């Protein structure tokens, strides 16, 4: 199924959708489906799950509207379903103050689970920027991510890009939260 047919963005707005994406296993299933449709068996193999567990998680994602059946075929008298993402990207609501950022937690878990001997580019930089520079850097990072997403080839190995540009809590804010 070509990704051109998909809506650009799916906005997570309900508690059911938020619960569905908050699970790391379901996050990894959606990563499998980001470029091409897959069956429950294919998903289970790629994520390292039993088929029953894979089916359970896919059903929850489907019920939340995050994935959908895009085609079926008969295999030995059984209908085999191919699932795909409901949109090219998923937009999560901003976490409330002091709430966990699910996207960053999933990204860190994926980074920690990546093979230790694989090539990685991880860097943290502390910057001091004007509001204009901050906005420009954010826009350039988004454009760069979009540019390389367009170049993505489903036949190549996966690569994940995660970035976070934010203003950290000030000393007073951090001290207030610690109390």
N, C-alpha and C positions, 0 to 999 in steps of 0.2 A: 504494500500500500504506500503510495508516495506521500511524503510528509507535506507536500504542497496542498493536499486536500484537507489538512487539519487546520483548525483555528490556531492562531498564533499563541494565545494565552488562555489558560484556564485559571480563573480566580477562585481560590479556596475561600468559601464564605460561611460554610455551616460547620457545626461541631462534628458532625459525622465525617465530613471531608477532612477536617483538621486531625481527628483521631486516626483516620486512614493513613495520612501522610506522616504522622508522628512516629510511626513504627519503622525501625531501621530495616527490617526484612522487606516491608512493602516499598520503602525507598529504593532498595536494591532491585526489587522486581521492576519498578518503574524505570530504573536505569537500563535494565535489559531491554525494555520495550521502547526506549527513546528513539531508536533508529529503524527498527523493523518489527513486524508482528511476530509473535511466538506462541506456541502451544503450551499448555500446562507442563508437559513433559520437558520441553525445551527450557522453559523458565526454571523448573526444578533442577535440571542439570546445570544450568549456568549459575544459579544462586547457591547450589549445594543443599537443597531441601528435598524432603520426601515429596512425592507427587501430591499426597493428601494435604500436606501443609501448604504447598504451593497453591493448590486449588482453593483452599480456605482464604489465603491472603488475596488472591486475585479476585475472588467473589466480593470481598470487602471493598476492594478498590473499584470494582465494577459497580457495586451498589452506590458508592459515593460519587460515581460519574467520572472518575479519574482515568479509567481504562474502559475499552469497549471491544466487543467482538467485531472484527472486520471481515472475517470470512470463515466458512466452515467447509469441511470435506469429509467424505465417508471413508473410514479406514476400518476394514474388517467388520463392517456393519455398525460401527460406532461413529457418531458425528464428532469430529475433532474440530475444536474451536481455536482460531487464531486471535489473540488479543493484541491491541495496540493502545498507545496513549491517546487520550481524548483531545490533546492539544500539544503543540510543539514545546511549550513550556508551562510550568505551573507557578503561579504567583501566590505566595503565602502571605497572610496578614502579618504586619509588623508585630513582634511580641510586645506585650505590655512591659512597662518599666519593671525590671527585676525578674522578668519571665525568661525562660530559656529560649534561645534562638535555635529552632529545630534544624534549620538548614545547616547552620554551622556545626551543630552536634553531629549530624549525619556525615558531614564532610570530614570532620576529625576522626570519626569512627572508620570511615572508608580509608583515610590516609593511614591510620594505625593498622588496618587489616591488609594494606598493600604489601606485596613481597618486599622484604628488607633489601634485597639486592637489585631492585628495580630503580631506574632513573627517576629522580624526583627533583623538583625545583620548589623549595619551600623557603620563604623569607618573610620576616616581619620587619617593617621599617617604621620608626617613629618620626613623624613629620610635623613641621609647624607651617601651616598654610593660611593664606588669606581665604575668605569665603569664596572668592572668585576662583582661586587656585584649587580649592577643595572641590568645587562644582566641576571645574574643567577636568581634573583627574578622574572623578567619578564618571563623567561622560566618556572620556577616552577609554577607560577600562571596560565600560559597557560596550562601546563600539568595537573594541578589539575582540572581546568575547563573542559578539555577534558575527564579526568577520570570520573568525575561525570556526564557529558553529556552521556557517554556510559552506565551509570547505570540508566538513566532516564527511567521511566515507564509511558507511556501515561495514565494509569488508575489512577495515583496519582495526587494530586493537583499540580498546577504550582508553581514553585519557580524560581525567576530570580536572576542571579548572574551577577554583573557588577563590573569591576575594571578598574582603570586607574592608570598606573604607568608612570610618566612623570617628566621632569625637569621643574619646574615653571619658569616664566619669572623672570629675575633678577630685582633688584630695578631700574637700569638704563633703562632696556627694558620696564618695566611697566610705568615708568615716561615718556618715549618717546611716548608710545601709548596713554597716557592720553592727550598729547598736541594736 
